[in-house]
Amino acid sequence: MKREFLPILLAMVMFIFACSESSTEGPGQVDNPQEQPENPDNGKEDEDNKGDEQPEAKYKAGEYYKSGLAEGIIAYVDESGEHGLLISLDEGYTQWSTEYIMLVVQGGEFSREDGARNTAYIKSQENWDELYPAVVWCDSKNALGLSSWYLPAPNELAKAAQHIKAINETLVSMDCEPLATGVNDGYWSSEEYGVQGAYAMSMSSGDFADYGHDKKAYNRVRAMRKF
């Protein structure tokens, strides 16, 4: 009788043990829970961070500009809003050339758009630092590692003339000499006109003399550089 009761007792003990073990797991609890879902606010935080990004720098004509040793007034800005032309804070008053010499540009004519190209060609001439005072004045700004100031082309001066009011307002606020308007407001360009002449721009009218100015005459000079 005792031997028959022993298997029954053993089965009851195992049943009780199994029940007590299963009760330690909470409702809905699983052995291998899946990864927790991503925080739904994370996407919102990313969008908020995008809003904190600063827009790219945009420039406009008439603003003061300084980058390293180069500083000037923005005379023109291209369509990107990030690049354009600077005009120098000061100006000179000198001759275009001390002699009547006709320059023949290698590979074409003088450019009405690119004063840097014109200036480089003039500087390639023998004794340029004695013959071309206007270029010498602009090149004198290329010190301490700078190499980008040049005598502007006619159309580059014309672009500055379009914004002369904004440019002069900034120059005056900085106690710098404004661009001339009215009488004797001609500024030398880097384009030659025959043996005896070179083009000069009137800042008040925005026109340059088609007949050219006497190279040995004195006119105003402003240097330009690209940024």
VOGU-3710 file (C-alpha; in Angstrom, 3 decimals, decimal comma):
1> mkreflpill> 0,000/0,000/0,000  2,811/2,400/0,852  4,585/1,656/-2,417  1,444/2,523/-4,425  1,063/5,834/-2,600  4,712/6,931/-3,211  4,361/7,652/-6,991  1,229/9,664/-6,340  2,974/11,732/-3,675  5,952/12,358/-5,942
11> amvmfifacs> 3,689/13,534/-8,753  1,925/15,977/-6,406  5,259/17,460/-5,267  6,427/18,023/-8,885  3,114/19,658/-9,762  3,366/22,079/-6,848  7,007/22,959/-7,754  6,056/23,641/-11,394  3,230/25,931/-10,367  5,431/27,940/-7,994
21> esstegpgqv> 8,126/28,411/-10,703  5,667/29,678/-13,310  4,230/32,173/-10,835  7,556/34,065/-10,713  7,000/35,354/-14,267  4,844/38,434/-14,487  1,826/38,582/-16,777  2,838/38,983/-20,388  6,521/38,485/-19,577  8,615/36,624/-22,155
31> dnpqeqpenp> 12,049/35,059/-21,994  13,416/36,920/-25,069  11,764/40,319/-25,191  12,099/42,193/-28,484  14,120/45,413/-28,726  12,329/48,436/-27,416  10,858/50,661/-30,160  12,751/53,865/-30,978  11,773/56,968/-29,121  9,156/58,677/-31,312
41> dngkedednk> 10,570/62,031/-30,194  13,957/61,311/-31,789  12,721/62,318/-35,226  11,296/65,513/-33,827  14,605/66,317/-32,165  16,396/65,869/-35,512  13,968/68,262/-37,165  14,490/70,762/-34,375  18,276/70,512/-34,813  17,905/71,241/-38,503
51> gdeqpeakyk> 16,172/74,437/-37,556  19,203/75,436/-35,497  21,551/75,246/-38,503  22,804/78,661/-39,565  22,131/79,697/-43,192  25,081/80,162/-45,488  26,648/83,595/-45,436  25,252/85,956/-48,032  26,810/89,261/-48,953  25,515/92,413/-50,547
61> ageyyksgla> 27,081/95,405/-52,255  28,138/98,190/-49,921  29,104/95,957/-46,978  32,501/96,053/-45,347  34,452/92,842/-45,933  37,534/91,477/-44,221  39,201/88,092/-44,621  42,692/87,759/-43,218  44,737/90,701/-44,461  42,321/91,514/-47,282
71> egiiayvdes> 39,694/94,131/-46,530  37,555/96,422/-48,604  34,006/97,315/-49,549  31,907/94,864/-51,528  31,352/96,471/-54,924  29,494/93,614/-56,577  28,026/90,198/-55,660  27,336/87,420/-58,155  24,209/85,254/-58,302  25,492/82,869/-55,640
81> gehgllisld> 25,545/85,675/-53,082  28,914/84,412/-51,849  31,431/85,770/-54,353  32,070/89,055/-56,080  34,378/92,077/-56,147  35,957/94,213/-53,447  37,009/97,807/-53,952  39,801/99,338/-51,877  39,124/101,575/-48,893  41,456/104,264/-50,207
91> egytqwstey> 42,422/105,635/-53,597  45,331/107,106/-55,500  45,720/109,865/-58,061  48,262/109,177/-60,765  49,041/108,544/-64,441  48,137/105,442/-66,389  51,511/105,493/-68,149  54,558/107,737/-68,146  55,195/107,107/-71,859  53,124/106,647/-74,977
101> imlvvqggef> 53,571/102,944/-75,657  51,118/100,725/-77,480  50,762/97,367/-75,760  49,918/94,355/-77,866  48,225/91,741/-75,696  49,445/88,241/-76,355  46,578/85,937/-77,312  43,973/88,646/-77,865  42,768/92,015/-76,697  42,504/93,698/-73,324
111> sredgarnta> 39,513/92,434/-71,379  36,636/94,680/-70,384  35,571/92,104/-67,800  38,758/90,858/-66,137  41,093/93,452/-64,697  43,243/90,760/-63,086  44,128/89,432/-66,528  44,910/92,922/-67,859  47,042/93,772/-64,852  49,011/90,536/-65,105
121> yiksqenwde> 49,822/91,327/-68,720  50,940/94,886/-67,927  53,149/93,566/-65,130  54,788/91,196/-67,582  56,232/94,182/-69,485  59,796/95,261/-69,001  60,127/98,145/-66,513  56,413/98,018/-65,753  57,021/99,403/-62,272  58,388/102,585/-63,852
131> lypavvwcds> 56,054/102,911/-66,843  52,591/102,184/-65,370  51,946/104,124/-62,143  48,239/103,176/-61,842  49,086/99,471/-61,876  51,966/100,096/-59,453  49,592/101,810/-57,015  47,160/98,862/-57,055  49,952/96,303/-56,825  51,403/98,055/-53,768
141> knalglsswy> 48,505/96,571/-51,790  49,855/93,099/-52,468  52,083/92,889/-49,411  52,579/90,292/-46,680  51,459/87,438/-48,903  48,572/89,126/-50,718  48,642/88,896/-54,495  45,100/89,574/-55,668  44,682/93,357/-55,888  44,647/94,717/-59,430
151> lpapnelaka> 43,663/97,672/-61,620  40,026/96,911/-62,541  38,611/96,456/-66,032  36,003/98,965/-67,311  32,997/96,723/-66,698  34,200/95,950/-63,168  34,243/99,673/-62,438  30,771/99,907/-63,985  29,503/97,302/-61,522  30,838/99,391/-58,649
161> aqhikainet> 29,192/102,522/-60,091  25,807/100,777/-59,900  26,182/100,556/-56,111  28,035/103,801/-55,479  25,497/105,064/-52,929  25,769/101,976/-50,691  29,552/101,862/-51,117  29,996/105,521/-50,193  27,716/105,268/-47,175  29,968/102,581/-45,735
171> lvsmdcepla> 33,176/104,409/-46,663  31,975/107,610/-44,983  30,903/105,689/-41,865  34,474/104,350/-41,662  36,044/107,807/-42,148  37,383/106,723/-45,550  37,316/108,807/-48,697  34,173/108,068/-50,727  34,168/107,432/-54,455  34,226/110,713/-56,350
181> tgvndgywss> 31,092/112,045/-58,008  30,713/115,114/-60,171  33,770/116,947/-61,465  36,962/114,938/-61,942  35,297/111,653/-61,019  37,151/109,553/-63,580  38,841/106,323/-62,414  41,484/104,551/-64,452  40,661/101,114/-65,809  43,242/98,563/-66,936
191> eeygvqgaya> 42,188/98,693/-70,600  44,362/100,557/-73,040  43,002/102,657/-75,899  45,607/103,118/-78,568  49,073/104,577/-78,200  48,085/107,615/-76,181  44,901/106,642/-74,369  43,380/104,343/-71,741  39,780/103,991/-70,583  38,561/105,786/-67,478
201> msmssgdfad> 35,199/105,336/-65,775  32,968/108,139/-64,520  31,554/106,879/-61,216  28,714/109,390/-61,176  27,394/108,470/-64,633  28,564/104,860/-64,833  30,043/105,471/-68,289  33,598/105,263/-69,548  34,970/107,517/-72,242  34,985/105,623/-75,531
211> yghdkkaynr> 37,694/107,874/-76,867  39,945/107,137/-73,880  41,875/109,465/-71,624  45,406/110,650/-72,148  47,677/108,027/-70,562  49,959/110,677/-69,137  47,082/112,580/-67,523  46,239/112,121/-63,862  43,097/110,296/-62,793  41,826/108,585/-59,674
221> vramrkf> 42,685/104,939/-58,975  40,922/102,300/-56,871  42,197/98,756/-56,596  39,914/95,732/-56,845  40,164/92,085/-55,937  37,863/89,074/-56,162  36,450/87,255/-53,133
//
